[in-house]
Amino acid sequence: MRDLRRLFAILVMTSLACSTLGLLPYQATFDTLGKWASGSDSDVEGDAAGGRYELLVKAETGLFWSTAGERFGDGVYEVEATALEGPLDNGFGMMFRMDEDSQSFYEFKVSSDGYVYVGRCADGCDEAVPLVQDGWFTSPVVEQGLNVTNVLRVEANGPELVFFVNDQEVGRVADDTLDKGDIGILVESFGVGGVRVAFDNFTVTPLE
């Protein structure tokens, strides 16, 4: 049923990306907020607390994110994500190579009921293009349920993008639409709000 659902993408928290590429290695432990964006309204709230960044989507339907205010190209992107509250029918993960002008980015996310999605967004995700399979697909490597951690990793080398969940490859694609940009974390709800996800240890390291 996931493939039939329309994605409503709403940008509520963002920060300006740097004009030059960030130095590697990069690590956000969220012991402090740093340059990561934070905020709160009737639909979403997000902030760093207790050594993690918690993003709560209160809206029944929507995709929400916070960005780092950085800019990277090739590298290994990795983040730890733990769903804490809400329905298992959710989505959460990372965005990378975000272009602020076009509001375009690559997104890589999982769900608490065992799905994976890899895609490219444009115009703040008014245009969403799946890049692996036809959209959401099931994978046994996703840790299901609440209060369990999934580690998402992307190896980005030019147009070659390889995606891993918990050290297991879940897809690869060649796409040269975006070559550099900001990074971020994102959470999505599908008809039921109250999706709270904690993120930790977002790193970007050089390719071997």
C-alpha positions in Angstrom: 0.0 0.0 0.0 3.0 2.4 0.5 3.5 2.8 -3.2 -0.1 4.3 -3.6 0.3 6.9 -0.9 0.9 10.5 -2.0 3.8 12.1 -0.3 3.3 15.6 1.2 6.6 17.2 1.7 6.8 20.4 3.8 10.0 22.2 4.7 9.8 23.7 8.2 13.3 23.8 9.5 16.4 24.6 7.4 19.6 26.5 7.6 21.8 28.0 4.9 24.5 25.8 3.4 28.1 26.9 3.3 29.4 28.1 -0.1 32.4 25.8 0.1 32.7 22.1 0.6 32.9 21.0 4.3 36.1 19.4 5.6 36.2 15.6 6.1 35.8 13.8 8.4 32.6 15.4 9.8 30.7 14.2 12.8 27.5 15.5 14.5 27.1 13.8 17.9 24.3 16.2 18.9 25.8 16.8 22.3 25.2 20.4 21.2 23.0 21.7 18.4 25.8 23.3 16.4 24.6 24.6 13.1 21.7 22.1 12.9 18.4 23.8 12.5 15.7 23.5 15.2 12.2 24.8 15.8 8.6 24.0 16.8 5.1 24.6 15.5 1.8 22.8 15.4 3.1 20.2 12.9 6.6 19.4 14.0 9.3 20.0 16.6 13.0 19.3 16.6 16.0 20.0 18.8 19.1 18.4 20.2 18.7 17.0 23.7 20.5 14.3 25.7 23.1 13.7 23.1 20.6 13.1 20.3 18.5 15.1 17.9 14.9 14.3 18.4 12.4 15.1 15.6 8.7 14.8 16.4 6.1 14.9 13.6 2.8 15.8 15.0 1.0 16.3 11.6 -1.0 13.3 10.4 0.7 13.4 7.0 4.0 15.0 5.9 7.7 14.8 5.4 9.7 17.1 7.7 13.5 17.6 8.1 16.3 19.5 9.7 19.6 20.3 7.9 23.1 20.8 9.1 24.2 23.9 7.3 27.1 22.0 5.7 28.0 21.1 2.1 29.6 17.8 1.0 30.2 15.9 -2.2 31.7 12.4 -2.3 32.0 10.5 0.9 30.5 7.9 3.2 27.4 9.2 4.9 26.1 7.5 8.0 23.5 8.1 10.7 22.0 6.1 13.6 18.2 6.4 13.8 15.8 5.1 16.5 12.0 5.4 16.4 10.7 6.2 19.8 7.0 6.8 19.6 4.1 6.6 17.1 2.9 4.1 14.6 5.2 1.6 13.0 3.9 2.8 9.6 6.4 5.6 9.4 9.5 6.8 7.6 12.8 8.2 8.9 16.4 8.5 7.7 18.8 10.9 6.0 19.0 13.4 3.2 22.2 14.3 1.4 23.5 16.5 -1.5 20.7 18.9 -0.9 20.6 21.9 -3.2 19.1 24.9 -1.4 18.1 26.8 -4.6 16.0 24.0 -6.1 15.2 22.3 -2.8 16.4 19.0 -4.3 18.1 16.2 -2.5 18.6 12.4 -2.3 16.6 10.7 0.5 17.3 7.4 2.2 14.8 6.1 4.8 13.4 3.1 6.5 10.2 2.4 8.4 9.6 0.7 11.7 7.6 -2.1 10.0 10.5 -3.2 7.8 10.5 -1.1 4.6 13.2 0.9 2.8 13.0 3.8 0.4 15.7 5.4 -1.8 14.7 8.4 -3.9 15.4 11.8 -5.3 13.3 14.9 -4.4 12.8 18.2 -6.2 10.9 21.3 -5.3 10.8 20.3 -1.6 9.6 16.9 -2.6 6.7 18.1 -4.6 8.4 15.9 -7.2 9.6 12.5 -5.8 11.4 9.9 -7.9 12.2 6.5 -6.5 15.6 5.3 -7.5 15.6 1.7 -6.2 12.7 -0.5 -7.2 9.4 1.3 -7.6 9.3 3.0 -4.2 9.0 1.5 -0.7 10.2 -2.1 -0.6 10.5 -4.6 2.3 13.9 -5.7 3.6 14.7 -8.3 6.3 17.8 -6.2 7.4 15.6 -3.4 8.9 15.3 -3.7 12.6 11.5 -3.4 13.2 9.6 -1.9 16.1 10.2 1.0 18.5 13.3 1.7 20.6 15.6 -0.2 18.2 18.3 1.5 16.2 18.9 1.2 12.5 22.2 2.4 11.0 21.8 4.0 7.5 24.9 4.4 5.3 25.5 5.7 1.8 28.7 5.4 -0.1 28.6 8.3 -2.6 31.3 8.4 -5.4 30.3 10.8 -8.1 27.0 9.4 -9.6 27.6 6.0 -8.0 25.5 5.7 -4.8 25.4 2.5 -2.7 22.9 2.2 0.2 23.3 0.1 3.3 21.1 -0.7 6.3 22.8 -2.2 9.3 25.9 -3.0 7.2 23.8 -4.8 4.6 23.5 -3.5 1.0 19.9 -2.7 0.1 20.4 -1.0 -3.2 22.7 0.9 -5.6 22.1 3.4 -8.4 23.9 5.6 -10.8 22.4 9.1 -10.8 24.3 12.4 -11.6 21.5 14.8 -10.9 23.1 16.1 -7.7 26.8 16.1 -6.9 27.1 18.1 -3.7 25.0 19.8 -1.0 23.7 19.9 2.5 22.9 16.9 4.8 19.9 16.4 7.0 17.7 14.1 9.0 14.0 13.5 8.1 10.8 11.9 9.5 7.6 11.1 7.7 4.1 10.3 8.8 1.4 8.4 6.8 -2.0 9.4 8.2 -1.2 9.2 11.9 0.9 11.7 13.7 3.1 11.4 16.8 6.1 9.9 15.1 9.2 10.7 17.2 12.6 9.6 16.1 16.0 10.2 17.7 19.1 10.6 15.6 22.8 10.3 16.6 26.3 10.2 15.2 25.7 11.6 11.7 29.1 11.3 10.0 30.6 12.0 6.6 34.0 10.4 6.0 36.2 10.2 3.0 35.9 7.2 0.6 38.6 4.6 1.0 
